Amino acid sequence: MAKLAAKTYGESLFELALEEDKIDLLLEEALFVQQILNQNKDLLRLMTHPKVSKEEKQQVTEQIFKGKVSDEMTGFLAILILKGRFKEVEGILAYFIAKVKEYKKIGVAFVTTAVELKEEQKQALTAKLLSTTEYETMEINYATDNSLIGGMVIRIGDRVVDSSIKHKLNDLTRELLKVQLA
């Protein structure tokens, strides 16, 4: 149910951003709100606590965000409070941010390698990803995992390309287990 709420409310915020021609502004503000909530876990607990009234939550939201974000964003947060959906705010903002990046043709990739990549390798990988996808720019998050032995795993959205040696060894093991000795 939480994913449905994230999609529904995230989509609504995206439609509002399109209608008001405030895609960049609301993206920046969504990132700001997300950052505030990530840095202040007590705030999130307060905003989702069942014994804190909706009026008190509205006051807290206005004190924190009024003047720092647009009326559209404060209004959106107020709607989440009113509808009892503030507990899904992180998922909603994440959905909205991903939707805006998709709209702006910004790809987000997660690359895991066995060893740290050199700068030239990162640039070559970026160029390759841009040439093989529909994206105009890429945001790449790098991680290392020495259990991969070699190669890399690239995840963009729900697509995964696993060219790691670990994956190839696992495939080889599965194939060998299928072979029956006569």
C-alpha positions in Angstrom: 0.0 0.0 0.0 2.9 2.4 0.8 4.2 2.0 -2.8 0.8 2.9 -4.2 0.7 6.0 -2.0 4.2 7.0 -3.0 3.2 6.6 -6.7 -0.1 8.4 -6.3 1.2 11.4 -4.3 4.5 11.6 -6.1 2.7 11.6 -9.4 0.4 14.4 -8.1 3.4 16.5 -7.1 5.0 15.9 -10.6 1.8 17.0 -12.3 1.7 20.1 -10.2 5.3 20.9 -11.1 4.5 20.5 -14.8 1.3 22.6 -14.6 3.0 25.4 -12.7 6.2 25.1 -14.8 8.2 24.6 -11.6 10.0 21.3 -12.2 13.4 22.6 -11.2 12.2 24.5 -8.2 10.1 21.6 -6.8 12.9 19.2 -7.5 15.4 21.3 -5.5 12.8 21.7 -2.7 12.1 18.0 -2.6 15.8 17.3 -2.3 15.9 19.9 0.5 13.0 18.4 2.4 14.4 14.9 1.9 17.8 16.1 3.3 16.1 17.8 6.4 14.2 14.6 7.1 17.3 12.4 6.7 19.3 14.6 9.1 16.5 14.8 11.7 15.1 11.4 12.4 13.4 12.8 15.5 11.4 15.2 13.3 10.2 12.3 11.2 9.2 10.4 14.4 7.3 13.4 15.6 5.5 13.9 12.3 4.4 10.3 12.2 3.5 9.9 15.9 -0.1 9.0 16.3 -0.6 11.1 19.5 0.6 14.3 17.9 -2.4 16.1 16.4 -2.6 17.1 12.7 -2.8 20.7 13.8 0.4 20.4 15.8 2.1 18.7 12.8 0.9 21.5 10.5 2.4 24.1 12.9 5.8 22.2 13.0 5.9 21.9 9.2 5.1 25.7 8.8 7.8 26.6 11.4 10.4 24.5 9.7 9.6 25.0 6.0 7.7 28.3 5.6 9.9 30.8 3.8 12.4 28.1 2.9 10.3 26.3 0.3 7.5 27.4 -2.0 3.9 27.6 -1.1 3.3 24.6 -3.4 5.7 22.4 -1.4 4.4 23.6 2.0 0.9 23.0 0.7 1.8 19.5 -0.5 3.3 18.7 2.9 0.1 20.0 4.5 -2.0 17.7 2.3 0.2 14.7 3.4 -0.4 15.6 7.0 -4.1 16.1 6.5 -4.5 12.8 4.6 -2.4 10.9 7.2 0.3 10.1 4.6 3.3 11.8 6.1 4.7 8.4 7.1 5.2 7.8 3.4 6.9 11.2 2.7 10.3 9.6 2.0 8.9 7.2 -0.6 6.8 10.0 -2.1 9.7 12.4 -2.5 11.9 9.6 -3.8 9.3 8.7 -6.4 8.9 12.4 -7.4 12.7 12.9 -7.7 13.1 9.8 -9.8 10.1 10.9 -12.0 11.7 14.4 -12.6 15.1 12.9 -13.4 13.4 10.5 -15.9 11.5 13.5 -17.4 14.8 15.5 -17.7 16.6 12.5 -19.2 19.0 12.2 -16.3 20.0 8.5 -15.8 20.9 7.2 -12.3 23.3 4.3 -12.4 24.7 2.2 -9.5 28.0 0.7 -10.5 29.7 -1.9 -8.3 33.3 -3.0 -9.1 35.8 -5.3 -7.4 38.4 -2.4 -7.2 38.1 1.4 -7.3 37.9 2.7 -10.9 40.4 5.3 -12.2 39.0 8.6 -13.4 39.6 7.7 -17.1 37.7 4.4 -16.6 34.8 6.4 -15.0 34.7 8.8 -17.9 34.7 5.9 -20.4 31.9 4.2 -18.5 29.9 7.4 -18.5 30.4 7.9 -22.2 29.4 4.2 -22.9 26.2 4.5 -20.7 25.2 7.7 -22.4 25.7 6.2 -25.9 23.7 3.0 -25.1 20.8 4.7 -23.3 18.3 7.4 -24.0 19.7 9.6 -21.2 21.4 13.0 -21.9 23.3 13.0 -18.6 24.2 10.4 -16.0 24.5 10.4 -12.2 26.7 7.4 -11.3 27.0 6.1 -7.8 30.2 4.0 -7.4 30.8 1.2 -4.9 33.4 -1.5 -4.5 32.8 -5.1 -3.5 35.9 -7.3 -3.6 33.7 -10.4 -3.6 33.0 -9.7 -7.3 36.6 -10.7 -8.0 36.6 -8.7 -11.2 34.3 -7.0 -13.7 31.3 -4.9 -12.7 27.6 -4.8 -11.9 25.6 -1.9 -13.4 22.1 -1.1 -12.2 19.9 1.5 -13.9 16.4 1.4 -12.6 15.2 -2.2 -12.7 17.8 -3.2 -15.4 20.9 -5.0 -14.2 24.0 -5.9 -16.2 26.3 -8.2 -14.3 29.6 -8.9 -15.9 31.4 -9.8 -12.7 33.7 -12.8 -12.5 31.7 -14.0 -9.5 28.5 -14.1 -11.6 30.3 -15.9 -14.4 31.7 -18.5 -11.9 28.2 -19.0 -10.5 26.8 -19.5 -14.1 29.6 -22.0 -14.8 28.9 -23.9 -11.6 25.2 -24.2 -12.4 26.1 -25.5 -15.9 28.5 -28.0 -14.5 25.9 -29.3 -12.0 23.6 -30.0 -14.9 26.1 -32.3 -16.6 25.7 -35.9 -15.7 28.6 -38.2 -15.9 28.1 -41.4 -17.7 
